[in-house]
């Protein structure tokens, strides 16, 4: 499974959307319209924008994913950098105290190599579930709007967004309402990734990682992905 090399390629921005097939049941005599999502909660689309790629390592890393994905055939694990919105423990300052293995933090100071937010499922969750019960190692409090991910299958990851969180009464334990529904069943004790939530994607189009190289030295490009659930 390919993994997008964030330690080398540092995106300056990302855009995540859930794209689904929303259909209407028509308008009733009272003027009401029922709309439903017929695609099982939708699929993630992810767009990444990058500053100029200035080093040979960056250009080589880009090409490894661009051509290794075989035009959208091979899936790629892609993490999103959103630690500032994550349920970090009280007192966490966001300082670059724990770098990547190459001694460089992510562009905005997040996405670290060590775990900042320890969390696990405290109850099993069924396929298609939209609520999961999560126990945090520390005192981080989820509020809604955070991204998380769960590993499943053969090196795959499913990405979710928290809609709301309800304390269960057990210290540091919360019921989280999520979208989209779970792509797989999960067991209690599985790790929940809030530090750098990861999804498994394929290229949205065959040329979705096309890179323009200036004078054989600098690269410019964007990347567009759609969730892979095969």
C-alpha positions as CSV (number, residue, x, y, z in Angstrom):
1,X,0.0,0.0,0.0
2,X,1.4,3.4,-1.0
3,X,1.6,6.1,1.8
4,X,1.7,9.7,0.9
5,X,5.1,11.0,2.1
6,X,4.1,14.0,4.4
7,X,7.5,14.2,6.0
8,X,8.8,15.2,2.6
9,X,5.8,16.8,0.8
10,X,4.2,19.3,3.1
11,X,0.8,20.5,1.8
12,X,-0.1,24.2,2.4
13,X,-3.8,23.4,2.4
14,X,-6.3,20.6,2.1
15,X,-10.0,20.4,1.2
16,X,-12.1,17.5,2.3
17,X,-15.7,16.9,1.2
18,X,-18.2,14.1,1.4
19,X,-19.8,13.5,-2.0
20,X,-22.9,11.5,-2.2
21,X,-25.8,10.7,-4.5
22,X,-28.6,12.7,-2.9
23,X,-32.0,12.0,-4.4
24,X,-35.5,13.6,-3.8
25,X,-38.6,11.6,-3.2
26,X,-40.6,14.5,-4.7
27,X,-42.7,17.2,-3.2
28,X,-45.8,16.3,-1.2
29,X,-49.2,18.1,-1.3
30,X,-48.2,20.1,1.7
31,X,-45.1,21.3,0.0
32,X,-42.6,19.1,1.9
33,X,-39.7,17.5,0.2
34,X,-37.8,14.5,1.4
35,X,-34.2,14.2,0.4
36,X,-32.1,11.1,1.1
37,X,-28.5,10.1,0.5
38,X,-28.6,7.0,-1.6
39,X,-24.8,6.4,-1.6
40,X,-24.5,5.1,1.9
41,X,-23.2,8.3,3.5
42,X,-21.0,9.4,0.6
43,X,-17.4,9.2,-0.3
44,X,-14.6,11.5,0.7
45,X,-12.9,13.7,-1.8
46,X,-9.6,15.2,-0.9
47,X,-7.7,18.0,-2.6
48,X,-4.2,19.0,-1.6
49,X,-2.4,22.2,-2.6
50,X,1.4,22.4,-2.3
51,X,4.0,25.1,-2.3
52,X,6.7,24.9,-4.9
53,X,8.7,21.6,-4.6
54,X,12.3,22.8,-4.5
55,X,14.4,19.7,-3.7
56,X,15.2,16.6,-5.6
57,X,13.9,14.5,-2.7
58,X,10.5,16.2,-3.0
59,X,10.2,15.7,-6.7
60,X,11.2,12.1,-6.5
61,X,8.7,11.5,-3.6
62,X,6.0,13.1,-5.7
63,X,6.8,10.9,-8.7
64,X,6.8,7.8,-6.6
65,X,3.2,8.3,-5.6
66,X,2.1,9.8,-9.0
67,X,3.3,6.9,-11.0
68,X,3.0,4.2,-8.3
69,X,-0.7,4.8,-8.1
70,X,-1.0,3.6,-11.7
71,X,-3.4,6.4,-12.7
72,X,-5.8,5.7,-9.9
73,X,-5.6,1.9,-9.8
74,X,-3.4,1.5,-6.7
75,X,-4.8,3.0,-3.4
76,X,-2.8,5.5,-1.3
77,X,-3.0,6.1,2.4
78,X,-3.2,9.9,2.8
79,X,-3.2,11.7,6.2
80,X,-4.8,15.1,6.9
81,X,-3.0,17.6,9.0
82,X,-5.6,18.9,11.4
83,X,-4.1,18.6,14.9
84,X,-5.0,22.1,15.9
85,X,-8.7,21.1,15.8
86,X,-8.1,17.7,17.5
87,X,-9.1,16.9,21.1
88,X,-5.6,17.5,22.4
89,X,-4.9,17.3,26.2
90,X,-5.3,20.5,28.2
91,X,-2.1,22.5,28.2
92,X,-0.9,21.2,24.9
93,X,0.7,24.3,23.2
94,X,1.1,23.1,19.7
95,X,4.9,23.7,19.9
96,X,7.1,21.6,17.7
97,X,8.5,19.6,20.6
98,X,8.3,16.2,18.9
99,X,9.4,16.3,15.2
100,X,9.2,13.7,12.5
101,X,12.0,11.2,12.0
102,X,13.8,13.7,9.8
103,X,13.7,16.3,12.6
104,X,11.2,18.5,10.7
105,X,7.6,19.2,11.9
106,X,4.8,19.5,9.4
107,X,4.3,22.9,7.8
108,X,1.9,24.2,10.5
109,X,3.8,22.5,13.3
110,X,1.5,19.5,13.6
111,X,1.5,15.8,12.4
112,X,4.1,14.5,14.8
113,X,5.8,11.1,14.9
114,X,4.7,10.4,18.5
115,X,1.2,10.0,19.7
116,X,-0.3,13.1,21.3
117,X,-3.9,11.9,21.6
118,X,-4.2,8.3,22.9
119,X,-7.6,6.9,22.2
120,X,-9.2,3.5,21.6
121,X,-12.6,2.0,21.1
122,X,-14.1,1.0,24.4
123,X,-16.9,-1.0,22.8
124,X,-17.3,-3.0,19.6
125,X,-18.8,-1.2,16.6
126,X,-20.8,-2.8,13.8
127,X,-20.4,-2.2,10.1
128,X,-22.4,0.9,9.0
129,X,-22.5,2.2,12.6
130,X,-22.7,6.0,13.0
131,X,-21.9,6.1,16.7
132,X,-18.7,4.8,18.3
133,X,-17.6,4.7,22.0
134,X,-14.1,6.0,22.5
135,X,-11.9,6.1,25.6
136,X,-9.2,8.7,25.8
137,X,-5.9,8.1,27.6
138,X,-5.7,11.8,28.7
139,X,-8.1,14.6,29.4
140,X,-8.8,15.7,25.8
141,X,-12.4,16.6,25.3
142,X,-14.0,16.0,21.8
143,X,-16.5,18.8,20.9
144,X,-17.5,17.9,17.3
145,X,-15.9,18.8,14.1
146,X,-12.7,16.7,14.7
147,X,-11.4,14.2,12.2
148,X,-10.5,10.6,13.2
149,X,-9.5,7.4,11.5
150,X,-9.6,3.6,12.1
151,X,-7.4,1.0,10.5
152,X,-9.1,-1.9,8.8
153,X,-8.6,-4.7,6.3
154,X,-5.3,-4.9,4.5
155,X,-3.4,-1.7,5.5
156,X,-6.5,0.4,4.8
157,X,-7.8,3.3,6.8
158,X,-11.3,4.8,7.1
159,X,-11.6,8.5,7.8
160,X,-14.5,10.1,9.7
161,X,-15.6,13.4,11.1
162,X,-17.2,13.8,14.6
163,X,-20.6,15.5,14.5
164,X,-21.1,15.6,18.3
165,X,-19.8,14.0,21.5
166,X,-21.6,12.8,24.6
167,X,-19.9,11.9,27.8
168,X,-20.9,8.4,29.0
169,X,-20.2,9.0,32.7
170,X,-17.0,6.9,32.6
171,X,-14.0,9.2,33.0
172,X,-12.6,10.2,29.6
173,X,-15.1,8.1,27.7
174,X,-17.4,9.5,25.0
175,X,-20.0,8.4,22.5
176,X,-19.1,10.0,19.2
177,X,-21.6,10.5,16.3
178,X,-19.6,10.2,13.1
179,X,-20.0,10.5,9.3
180,X,-19.7,8.7,7.1
181,X,-20.9,5.3,8.6
182,X,-18.2,2.8,9.4
183,X,-16.8,1.0,6.4
184,X,-16.0,-2.1,8.5
185,X,-16.8,-3.7,11.9
186,X,-14.3,-2.9,14.7
187,X,-13.5,-4.5,18.0
188,X,-13.1,-2.9,21.4
189,X,-9.5,-1.9,22.1
190,X,-8.7,-0.8,18.5
191,X,-6.7,2.4,18.3
192,X,-8.5,5.6,17.2
193,X,-6.2,8.0,15.3
194,X,-6.8,11.7,16.1
195,X,-3.2,12.9,15.6
196,X,-3.1,12.5,11.9
197,X,-6.3,11.0,10.6
198,X,-5.8,8.9,7.5
199,X,-8.0,7.7,4.7
200,X,-7.4,5.3,1.9
201,X,-7.8,7.0,-1.5
202,X,-7.2,6.6,-5.2
203,X,-6.5,9.4,-7.6
204,X,-9.7,11.2,-8.7
205,X,-8.5,11.1,-12.3
206,X,-5.5,9.6,-14.1
207,X,-3.8,13.1,-14.2
208,X,-4.8,14.2,-10.7
209,X,-1.1,14.4,-9.6
210,X,0.3,15.9,-12.8
211,X,3.3,18.0,-11.9
212,X,4.9,20.8,-14.0
213,X,8.6,20.9,-13.6
214,X,10.4,24.2,-14.3
215,X,13.8,24.0,-15.9
216,X,14.2,20.5,-14.5
217,X,14.6,21.9,-11.0
218,X,11.3,23.0,-9.4
219,X,8.0,21.3,-9.3
220,X,4.4,22.7,-9.0
221,X,1.4,20.6,-8.5
222,X,-1.8,19.7,-6.8
223,X,-3.3,16.3,-5.9
224,X,-6.9,15.2,-6.0
225,X,-8.2,11.9,-4.5
226,X,-11.4,10.1,-3.9
227,X,-12.0,7.6,-1.2
228,X,-11.2,3.9,-2.0
229,X,-13.5,1.4,-0.4
230,X,-12.7,-1.7,-2.5
